Amino acid sequence: MIRWKGVLVILLVIVMGILLSLLLTDRWLERRLEANFSALIGAKVEFDGVHYSLRKMELQWQRLQVTNPDNTMQNMLETANCKLDLAVEPLLFRKVMIEEMTIEGLRFNTPRETDGYLPPEQRRKAELPWVVTTVENYLKKEKIALPVFDLNFLTRKINVDSIYAMVNLQAPDRVDSLTRVAELRFSTWENRFAALPRENDLAELESQINSLQPNNIKTVTALKDALSTVKQLREKVTKYRNTVNSVRTEFSTDIKTIRSLPSEIPSWVQQDFQRALKLARIPDINVKNVSRLIFGKQIMDRIEKVVRYTGLARSVLTRYQSAVVPRESPPRLKGQDIPFGKPHTFPDFWLKKAVISGEGPNSLLVEGNLTNLVTNQKLTGEPTRLILKGLRKDRFSLNFEATLNYLTEHPEERIKITLKNTPLKGVTLTEFALLPSTLKSGVGDVSGAFQCTDSSFSATVDMLVDKVEFQEEANEKKLSPRIKEIRRRLIQAIGKIQLQARMEQQKGQGKFILHSNLDKLISKELKSIISGEVQTATRALKTRIENAVNKPTEELKALISQKDRQLNRRLESIQTKLELFEKRLNEKKKQIEERIKKETGNKLKNLFKRP
């Protein structure tokens, strides 16, 4: 008995195979691969010799060229023969799963015969993560703010008068504004002091106190009236004292602020001085700035390149990440639709493993592997990992490790690069004007570690260059004798270069730190060579700027001191008189009470003496 269901399935597979063999021609597949990958990269990706075998489920090509988007006459990478094994089942669901791939003849930065430029309309715009654009913007600002070293400065005389004339001094106007603020504050306090007891009020109060003469009062009734007057006068003195104390407390607090106004002036003078230095183009040769002068731009360029490639990788690999299906919140007594997974859940693309071998610059043998390159890591449960190792006959070695983890809510990339025994002959080390740009010889070790999340980025770069020799340059003969001498002393002093760079970007705040063993060395040498003229010009500029604010500053301090003394003297005068009045009233009160007691006692005695 024939099982027709089985026969139908076999016939269906045969028909599909025939259709696939007709549709999936090698040339058609090659064009589709080139179009899709070119759109992702943003520059031409070219496949040569693509061949697809339906029987073996194999795809291979003879050559692959991936153009560098930043230099379209150069390939970012190039491969020779590559072969990959396709899994059958995912193809039935329009998915691509590569069980294993072999990449041979991998090379980097190879020249192109034709321009690999791709028109903008054929590119697929990559949306870079926020942290990448934040880092790039920060590094651009840091590069703009790099200190400028003008070589001509060492051979020309600084004209202090012309520089001073160009500086738009702001400190004098600011001192004038402080003076107006102080005058306004003191004017307010003078109005407040008008509410204090005036001289006439105090003189009248004193007159009333002096008019009380207990010894001249004859009757008890008059003495009691005098005691009542004392009480009233004491209440008036107490009221005056409370008013004075309240004003004095508030004035004591405010006068501290007024006295501190001139403390802002030195910082304004310093700001004017820094503007003058920029106009003079006097380089700040200090320990902090030397490394930035020499290595700052090169290090930041390399960090920027790493963070951009990291962002492109995240943009491509997270584009297809599955979103979590939201659970419904149904009304009471109503049901909800529960989504169930499909029986066959494959990512759109999954390269399980790629074995890589190739050749880098100067016969560097490279090998490594790439695992779990996938459009949706959540379906495979594994991050993408790339490991490359290289070794050359001259003992140069390369180690590269990258982990791209998009399994959790917060994506993360970690990259480690180590270069050992790197020959640096002919390498451009720096663009610093006082050093030759190219090395004649040297051996370097470089290590870098980079970590990128959805809100932060960190990078560390450490470099050690030994056996340093600089190469003579053709234009050195044109340099002045003074520049030649400076160069000679610096070159003789440098035998080894150690450098440490650190960069952090967190919550929109960036920090870039760069240190090297050349910091103190070059700073010391330059200061010893050019210290005379620089220090003379610097002191002259600062003195001119300080003199511009000295007079108004002294006038401001004199105003504050004078008004402070006047107002405090008035407070003390009033308070002293009120204390004296209070003391005299207490004495009057005591005298009157004693007189009342005495007069009352005499009357009682006289009462008992009557017949």
Buried (B, 14 or more C-beta within 10 A) or exposed (E): EEEEEEEEEEEEEEEEEEEEEEEEEBEEBBEEBBEEBBBBBBBBBBBEEBEBEBEEBEBBBBBBBBBBBEBBEBBBBBBBBBBBBBBEEBBEEEBBBBEEBBBBBBBBEEEBEEEBEBEEEEBEEBEBBEBBBBBBEBBEEBBEEEBEBEBEBBEEEBEBEEBBEEBEBEBBEBBBEBBEBBBEBBEEBEEBBEEBBEEEEBEEBBEBBEEBEBEEBEEBEBBEEBBEBBEEBBEBBEEBBEBBEEBBEEBEEBBEEBBEBBEEBEEBBEBBBEBBBEBBBBBBBEBEBBBBBBBBBBBBEBBBEBBBBBBBBBBBBBBBBEEEEEEEEEEEEEEEEEEEEEEEEBBBBBBBBBEBBBBBEEEBBBBBBBBBBBBBBBBBEEBBBBBBBBBBEEEBBBBBBBBBBBBEEEBBBBBBBBBBEBBBEEBEBBEBBBBBBBBEBBBBBBBBBBBBBEBBBBBBBBBBBBEBBBEEEEEEEEBEEEBEEBBEBBBEEBEEBEBBBBBBBBEEEBEBEBBBBBBEBBBBBBEEBBEEBBEEBBEBBBEBBBEBBBEBBEEBBEBBEEBBEEBBEBBEEBBEBBEEBBEBBEBBBEBBBEBBEEBEEEEEEEEEEEE
